[in-house]
Amino acid sequence: MDAARRRPEMNGGPAALSDRRARRRPNLVPSPPEPILSG
């Protein structure tokens, strides 16, 4: 359950949420699709 809350994109959640988190803290979510979407 915790993993789902921390990484919603993995469960097929909205990329926008993960993108926002990646912009604020890229260290917490060092995923390849994150920077690609934000960039």
N, C-alpha and C positions, 0 to 999 in steps of 0.2 A: 504493500500500500504506500509506504514512504517513497519507494522508488518512483511510483507513478506520479506522486505529487512533485517530486524533484525533476523528473524528466517526462513531461506529458507528451512530448513529440515522439518518444519511443512507443507509447501506447496508441499513437495515431491522433494525438491531440492537435490543437491549433498551433501552427508553426509561429504565429505571431507572438504567442506567449513565450515560447522558448527563445524567439528572436530577441524579445525585449530583455529577457534575463541574460542572454549572451552579451548584449550591448553593455549592460550594467556590470555584470561579473563574468567575463569570458573564462576566467579560471575555474569557475564552478561547473561550467558546461563546455568543456573543450571538445566539441563535436564538429566534424567536417561540414555537415549541412547547416550548422548554425551560422558561421561567418559567411558562407556562400549566400544564404538568404538575406542576411543583413547587408552584405556588400553587393 
